[in-house]
C-alpha cells in the first residue's frame, strides 16, 4: 500500500505542483513560501493517504493543505490578512507604473485565466537574464530539481543553484508583478516563454533521470500551456511552430517504449500506434505558420519531426530533406546539441563516415561534457562502420553517463550486441 501511495503522490506532483505553487504565489506574493508550503502538502499526503485513503481529487486536497499551511505561516509572521491578497508590484526603477487593483483586473481579462501561464510570464520578465528566466520557471512551475535543470542547461549544479537564488531575489527586490503583461509588450517575453515550454516538453519527452523516460503529466501540461499561448498570440509563427513540434512528438509517445518500459528506436517503432489525427493537426498548424515566410528554429524543428511523422515507414524517410533542414537549424540556432543531431541526419543521408566526421569535430570542442548522447551517437556510427572495439568503448562511456533506466538498458543491449560481433 505504501508503495502504491508513493506512486500516486509522485503522479500528483507531476500533475499538480505547478498549479499549487502558482496559486500560492498569487495568494502570498512569496515565492519561497509557495514552494515550501507546496512541498509540505506533498509530505502531508505521504503521511495521511496511507491511513485515510487517497482523496477523490488529489490536486484539490493538496492545494487546500498548501493554502492552509501558507495561511498559518503568514499569521505566525504577523503579516495580517491583507498579506493573503497582496500581489507583487512592478519594478521601482520607473519603467512601469505600480500594480494596483485595476491592473490586476486588466491582467485577469488579458486573454489568460490561468495562474501557471501568469507564472511563466512573471518568471520571464526582461529584468532577469534569459537563462535565469527559463530555469526559474522550470523550478517553480514544474518542480524540476536543481540537478535536473542543471542537466538541461549543461551547467554544474552549484552554478544553477546560484542562478535560481539570484532570480528569486531579483523578483522580490524589484517587485516584479505576477501577471500576463499587456498585449503590446507580449512579444518581448516570447523568446523566454517559448524556451520554458520547450525545456518543459523536453523533460517530459526524455526525462533527465529516474525510472521513467517519458513523464506524461509534464507532457500534457506543456502541450496545454502551448495551446494557451497560441490562442493568446495567434500571429506569432514561432508559437505555432513550437505547438506543432510538441504535438508531432507527443503523437509518437505510445510507441516509444515497449511493454517492459524499454526504449524502442524510431526505426523500430510500430507506426500504427502513432496518433494520426494529432499528426494531421500539427501538420496543418505548421503549414499555416510556414506560409507566413518567417521561419524560426521551432518551425524548422517541427518540419524535421514532420518528415519522420509523415513517412509511411522508416525506409521512406527523406533523410536528405532532414539533413538540409538541420543545416538551416544550425544557422538559425547553432548549438552543440543541434550539431550532434545534424551529424545523425548527415550519417543517414550520406553515410556513417560523414556523420562521424561531424561528431569527432564536435567532441574535440569539449562543448558537451557529461552529455551521454555524444558518446552514444559516436558508438552507433562506429558500429555501423564495423569498428566494433571502438564502438564498445564509447557505448561504455555513454553507459557511465546516462541517467534514465530505460536508456541505460538500451545502451547495455547495444554494448552486448557490439562485443558479440
C-alpha positions as CSV (number, residue, x, y, z in Angstrom):
1,X,0.0,0.0,0.0
2,X,2.8,2.4,0.9
3,X,4.5,1.9,-2.5
4,X,1.2,2.5,-4.3
5,X,0.6,5.7,-2.3
6,X,4.1,6.9,-3.1
7,X,3.4,6.3,-6.8
8,X,0.2,8.3,-6.5
9,X,1.9,11.1,-4.7
10,X,4.6,11.2,-7.4
11,X,1.9,11.3,-10.1
12,X,0.1,14.1,-8.2
13,X,3.4,16.0,-8.0
14,X,3.8,15.9,-11.8
15,X,0.2,16.8,-12.4
16,X,-0.4,19.5,-9.7
17,X,2.9,21.0,-8.5
18,X,2.9,23.9,-10.9
19,X,-0.8,24.8,-10.2
20,X,-0.3,24.7,-6.5
21,X,2.8,26.8,-6.5
22,X,1.3,29.3,-8.9
23,X,-1.8,29.6,-6.8
24,X,0.2,30.2,-3.6
25,X,2.4,32.8,-5.3
26,X,-0.7,34.6,-6.5
27,X,-2.1,34.4,-2.9
28,X,1.0,35.4,-1.0
29,X,3.5,37.0,-3.4
30,X,6.2,35.0,-1.6
31,X,8.0,32.5,-4.0
32,X,10.0,30.7,-1.3
33,X,6.9,30.3,0.9
34,X,4.9,29.0,-2.0
35,X,7.4,26.3,-2.7
36,X,7.9,25.4,0.9
37,X,4.1,25.1,1.5
38,X,3.6,23.1,-1.6
39,X,6.3,20.7,-0.5
40,X,4.7,20.5,2.9
41,X,1.4,19.5,1.3
42,X,3.1,16.5,-0.5
43,X,4.8,15.5,2.7
44,X,1.4,15.6,4.4
45,X,0.0,13.4,1.6
46,X,2.6,10.8,2.2
47,X,1.6,10.7,5.9
48,X,-2.2,10.9,5.5
49,X,-3.1,9.0,2.4
50,X,-1.9,5.6,3.6
51,X,-4.1,6.0,6.8
52,X,-7.1,7.8,5.4
53,X,-7.1,6.8,1.7
54,X,-6.3,8.8,-1.4
55,X,-8.9,11.6,-1.9
56,X,-11.1,11.6,-4.9
57,X,-9.5,14.9,-6.1
58,X,-5.8,14.7,-5.0
59,X,-4.9,18.1,-6.6
60,X,-7.7,19.9,-4.7
61,X,-6.7,18.2,-1.5
62,X,-3.0,19.2,-1.9
63,X,-4.0,22.8,-2.8
64,X,-6.2,23.1,0.3
65,X,-3.4,21.8,2.6
66,X,-0.8,24.1,1.0
67,X,-3.1,27.1,1.3
68,X,-3.8,26.4,4.9
69,X,-0.1,25.9,5.6
70,X,0.6,29.3,3.9
71,X,-2.1,31.0,5.9
72,X,-0.7,29.6,9.1
73,X,2.8,30.8,8.3
74,X,1.7,34.3,7.4
75,X,-0.3,34.6,10.5
76,X,2.7,33.5,12.6
77,X,4.7,36.1,10.8
78,X,2.0,38.6,11.9
79,X,1.7,40.0,8.4
80,X,-2.1,40.1,8.7
81,X,-4.9,39.1,6.5
82,X,-4.1,41.8,3.9
83,X,-1.0,39.9,3.0
84,X,-3.1,37.0,1.8
85,X,-4.3,39.0,-1.2
86,X,-1.1,41.0,-1.8
87,X,0.4,40.8,-5.2
88,X,4.0,41.8,-6.0
89,X,4.2,45.2,-7.7
90,X,6.1,46.4,-10.7
91,X,9.8,47.4,-10.6
92,X,10.9,50.5,-8.7
93,X,13.2,51.6,-11.5
94,X,10.4,53.7,-13.2
95,X,10.0,51.6,-16.3
96,X,6.3,50.8,-15.4
97,X,3.7,52.1,-13.0
98,X,3.0,50.3,-9.7
99,X,0.4,47.5,-9.9
100,X,-3.0,48.3,-8.4
101,X,-6.4,46.7,-8.3
102,X,-7.3,48.0,-11.8
103,X,-4.1,46.4,-13.2
104,X,-5.0,43.1,-11.6
105,X,-8.4,43.1,-13.2
106,X,-6.8,44.0,-16.5
107,X,-4.4,41.1,-16.2
108,X,-7.3,38.8,-15.5
109,X,-9.0,39.7,-18.8
110,X,-5.9,40.0,-20.8
111,X,-6.7,36.7,-22.5
112,X,-5.5,34.2,-19.9
113,X,-7.3,32.9,-16.9
114,X,-4.5,30.6,-15.8
115,X,-2.1,31.1,-12.9
116,X,0.5,28.8,-14.5
117,X,0.8,31.0,-17.6
118,X,0.9,34.1,-15.4
119,X,3.7,32.4,-13.5
120,X,5.7,31.8,-16.8
121,X,5.3,35.4,-17.8
122,X,6.4,36.6,-14.4
123,X,9.5,34.5,-14.5
124,X,10.2,35.7,-18.0
125,X,10.4,39.4,-17.0
126,X,13.1,41.1,-19.1
127,X,14.8,42.3,-15.8
128,X,16.0,38.7,-15.4
129,X,18.7,37.1,-17.5
130,X,17.3,34.7,-20.1
131,X,18.8,31.6,-18.6
132,X,17.5,32.6,-15.2
133,X,14.0,33.1,-16.6
134,X,13.9,29.6,-18.0
135,X,15.5,28.0,-15.0
136,X,13.2,29.7,-12.5
137,X,10.1,28.7,-14.3
138,X,11.2,25.1,-14.6
139,X,11.8,25.1,-10.8
140,X,8.6,26.8,-9.7
141,X,6.1,25.7,-12.3
142,X,7.3,22.2,-13.0
143,X,9.1,21.3,-9.8
144,X,12.2,20.1,-11.5
145,X,15.1,19.7,-9.2
146,X,18.2,21.8,-9.4
147,X,20.2,18.9,-10.8
148,X,17.6,18.3,-13.5
149,X,17.6,21.9,-14.5
150,X,21.4,22.0,-14.5
151,X,21.4,18.9,-16.7
152,X,19.0,20.6,-19.1
153,X,21.3,23.6,-19.3
154,X,24.5,21.5,-19.3
155,X,26.0,23.5,-16.4
156,X,27.3,22.4,-13.0
157,X,24.6,22.1,-10.2
158,X,26.1,24.8,-7.9
159,X,26.0,27.3,-10.8
160,X,22.4,26.6,-11.4
161,X,21.6,26.9,-7.7
162,X,23.1,30.3,-7.6
163,X,21.1,31.4,-10.7
164,X,17.9,30.4,-9.0
165,X,18.6,32.2,-5.8
166,X,19.6,35.4,-7.7
167,X,16.5,35.2,-9.8
168,X,14.1,34.9,-6.8
169,X,16.0,37.8,-5.1
170,X,15.6,39.9,-8.2
171,X,11.9,39.3,-8.4
172,X,11.5,40.2,-4.7
173,X,13.7,43.3,-4.7
174,X,12.4,44.7,-8.0
175,X,8.8,43.7,-7.0
176,X,8.1,42.2,-10.4
177,X,4.4,41.8,-11.0
178,X,2.6,38.4,-11.1
179,X,0.6,38.8,-14.3
180,X,0.4,38.3,-18.0
181,X,1.7,41.6,-19.5
182,X,-0.4,43.9,-21.7
183,X,-0.6,42.8,-25.4
184,X,1.8,45.5,-26.6
185,X,4.7,44.0,-24.6
186,X,4.0,40.3,-25.1
187,X,6.5,39.9,-27.9
188,X,9.5,40.9,-25.9
189,X,8.7,38.0,-23.5
190,X,8.1,35.4,-26.2
191,X,11.6,34.0,-26.6
192,X,11.9,33.2,-22.9
193,X,8.4,31.8,-22.6
194,X,8.9,29.5,-25.6
195,X,12.2,28.4,-24.1
196,X,10.4,27.5,-20.9
197,X,7.8,25.4,-22.7
198,X,10.4,23.8,-24.9
199,X,12.5,22.6,-22.0
200,X,9.4,21.6,-20.1
201,X,8.3,19.4,-23.0
202,X,11.9,18.0,-23.4
203,X,11.9,17.0,-19.8
204,X,8.6,15.2,-20.2
205,X,9.6,13.6,-23.5
206,X,13.0,12.5,-22.4
207,X,13.4,12.8,-18.7
208,X,16.9,13.7,-17.4
209,X,16.9,11.0,-14.7
210,X,14.9,8.3,-13.0
211,X,13.0,5.1,-13.8
212,X,10.7,6.8,-16.4
213,X,11.9,8.1,-19.7
214,X,8.5,9.7,-20.5
215,X,6.7,11.8,-17.9
216,X,3.2,12.0,-19.3
217,X,1.9,14.6,-16.8
218,X,4.6,17.1,-17.8
219,X,3.9,16.4,-21.5
220,X,0.2,17.1,-21.1
221,X,1.0,20.3,-19.2
222,X,3.5,21.5,-21.8
223,X,1.0,21.0,-24.7
224,X,-1.8,22.6,-22.7
225,X,0.3,25.7,-22.0
226,X,1.5,25.9,-25.6
227,X,-2.2,25.8,-26.8
228,X,-3.0,28.6,-24.3
229,X,0.0,30.7,-25.6
230,X,-1.0,30.0,-29.2
231,X,-4.5,31.3,-28.5
232,X,-3.1,34.4,-26.8
233,X,-0.6,35.1,-29.6
234,X,-2.2,33.8,-32.8
235,X,0.1,35.8,-35.1
236,X,3.3,34.5,-33.6
237,X,4.7,31.9,-36.1
238,X,7.2,30.5,-33.6
239,X,4.5,29.9,-31.0
240,X,2.6,27.9,-33.7
241,X,5.9,26.2,-34.6
242,X,6.5,25.1,-31.0
243,X,2.9,23.8,-30.6
244,X,3.3,21.8,-33.8
245,X,6.6,20.4,-32.7
246,X,5.1,19.3,-29.4
247,X,2.1,17.7,-31.0
248,X,4.2,15.8,-33.5
249,X,6.5,14.4,-30.8
250,X,3.6,13.6,-28.5
251,X,1.8,11.8,-31.3
252,X,4.5,9.1,-31.2
253,X,4.8,8.6,-27.4
254,X,2.8,5.4,-27.2
255,X,5.3,3.7,-29.5
256,X,8.5,4.9,-27.8
257,X,8.5,2.3,-25.0
258,X,7.7,-1.4,-25.2
259,X,5.6,-3.3,-22.7
260,X,8.6,-3.6,-20.3
261,X,9.3,0.1,-20.5
262,X,12.3,-0.3,-22.7
263,X,13.2,2.3,-25.3
264,X,12.1,1.5,-28.9
265,X,14.1,3.3,-31.6
266,X,12.3,5.4,-34.2
267,X,13.2,3.0,-36.9
268,X,11.7,0.1,-35.0
269,X,8.5,1.8,-33.7
270,X,5.1,0.4,-34.6
271,X,3.7,3.3,-36.6
272,X,0.1,2.1,-36.2
273,X,0.5,3.3,-32.6
274,X,1.1,6.9,-33.7
275,X,-1.7,9.3,-33.3
276,X,-2.6,10.1,-36.9
277,X,-5.2,12.7,-36.0
278,X,-2.7,14.6,-33.9
279,X,-0.1,14.4,-36.6
280,X,-2.6,15.8,-39.1
281,X,-3.5,18.7,-36.7
282,X,0.2,19.5,-36.2
283,X,0.9,19.4,-39.9
284,X,-1.8,22.0,-40.6
285,X,-0.6,24.2,-37.8
286,X,2.9,24.1,-39.1
287,X,1.9,24.7,-42.7
288,X,-0.1,27.7,-41.8
289,X,2.9,29.1,-39.8
290,X,5.4,28.5,-42.5
291,X,3.2,30.2,-45.1
292,X,3.9,33.5,-43.4
293,X,7.5,33.1,-44.5
294,X,9.0,33.9,-41.1
295,X,10.7,30.6,-40.3
296,X,12.4,30.3,-37.0
297,X,14.1,27.5,-35.0
298,X,10.9,25.9,-33.6
299,X,9.2,25.8,-37.1
300,X,12.4,24.2,-38.6
301,X,12.5,21.6,-35.8
302,X,8.8,20.9,-36.3
303,X,9.4,20.5,-40.1
304,X,12.2,17.9,-39.2
305,X,9.9,15.9,-37.0
306,X,7.1,16.2,-39.6
307,X,9.4,14.4,-42.1
308,X,9.6,11.5,-39.7
309,X,5.9,11.6,-38.7
310,X,4.5,11.6,-42.2
311,X,6.8,8.9,-43.6
312,X,4.8,5.7,-44.1
313,X,7.8,3.6,-42.9
314,X,11.4,4.1,-41.8
315,X,12.8,3.3,-45.2
316,X,10.7,6.0,-46.8
317,X,12.1,8.7,-44.5
318,X,13.5,11.7,-46.5
319,X,16.9,11.9,-44.8
320,X,18.3,14.3,-47.4
321,X,15.5,16.8,-46.6
322,X,16.1,16.3,-42.9
323,X,19.8,16.9,-43.3
324,X,19.1,20.1,-45.2
325,X,16.7,21.3,-42.5
326,X,19.3,20.6,-39.9
327,X,21.7,22.8,-41.9
328,X,19.1,25.6,-41.7
329,X,18.6,25.0,-38.0
330,X,22.4,25.1,-37.4
331,X,22.5,28.5,-39.0
332,X,19.3,29.8,-37.2
333,X,20.1,28.5,-33.7
334,X,23.6,27.0,-33.6
335,X,24.3,24.8,-30.6
336,X,26.3,21.6,-29.8
337,X,23.1,19.6,-29.5
338,X,21.9,20.7,-32.9
339,X,25.2,19.8,-34.3
340,X,25.0,16.4,-32.8
341,X,21.6,15.8,-34.3
342,X,22.8,17.2,-37.6
343,X,25.5,14.5,-37.6
344,X,22.9,11.8,-37.2
345,X,20.9,13.2,-40.1
346,X,24.0,13.5,-42.3
347,X,25.0,9.9,-41.5
348,X,21.6,8.7,-42.6
349,X,21.6,10.8,-45.8
350,X,25.3,10.4,-46.8
351,X,26.7,7.5,-44.8
352,X,28.1,7.0,-41.3
353,X,31.6,8.2,-42.1
354,X,30.2,11.6,-43.0
355,X,28.3,11.8,-39.7
356,X,31.3,10.5,-37.7
357,X,33.5,13.3,-39.0
358,X,31.0,15.9,-37.6
359,X,30.8,14.0,-34.3
360,X,34.6,13.9,-33.9
361,X,34.9,17.6,-34.6
362,X,32.2,18.3,-32.1
363,X,33.9,16.1,-29.5
364,X,37.1,18.0,-30.0
365,X,35.5,21.2,-28.9
366,X,34.6,19.6,-25.5
367,X,31.3,21.5,-25.6
368,X,29.1,18.7,-24.3
369,X,30.8,17.4,-21.1
370,X,28.8,14.7,-19.4
371,X,26.2,14.5,-22.2
372,X,25.6,10.8,-22.7
373,X,24.2,11.1,-26.3
374,X,27.6,12.3,-27.7
375,X,29.4,9.0,-27.0
376,X,26.2,7.1,-27.7
377,X,25.9,8.6,-31.2
378,X,29.7,8.1,-31.7
379,X,29.4,4.5,-30.8
380,X,26.5,3.9,-33.1
381,X,28.3,5.4,-36.1
382,X,31.4,3.3,-35.3
383,X,29.2,0.2,-35.0
384,X,27.7,0.9,-38.5
385,X,31.3,1.3,-39.8
386,X,32.1,-2.2,-38.3
387,X,34.6,-0.7,-35.9
388,X,33.3,-2.8,-33.0
389,X,36.1,-2.3,-30.5
390,X,35.9,1.5,-30.7
391,X,32.1,1.3,-30.6
392,X,32.1,-0.8,-27.4
393,X,34.4,1.7,-25.7
394,X,32.0,4.6,-26.4
395,X,28.9,2.6,-25.5
396,X,30.6,2.0,-22.2
397,X,31.3,5.8,-21.8
398,X,27.6,6.5,-22.6
399,X,26.5,4.0,-20.0
400,X,28.6,5.7,-17.4
401,X,26.8,9.0,-18.0
402,X,23.2,8.0,-18.7
403,X,20.6,8.8,-16.0
404,X,17.3,7.1,-17.1
405,X,16.8,3.4,-16.6
406,X,15.3,2.7,-20.0
407,X,18.1,4.4,-21.9
408,X,20.6,2.5,-19.7
409,X,19.1,-0.8,-20.6
410,X,19.0,0.2,-24.3
411,X,22.7,1.1,-24.3
412,X,23.6,-2.1,-22.4
413,X,21.9,-4.1,-25.1
414,X,23.8,-2.3,-27.8
415,X,27.1,-2.8,-25.9
416,X,26.4,-6.6,-25.6
417,X,25.5,-6.8,-29.3
418,X,28.6,-5.0,-30.3
419,X,31.0,-7.1,-28.2
420,X,29.4,-10.2,-29.5
421,X,30.2,-9.3,-33.1
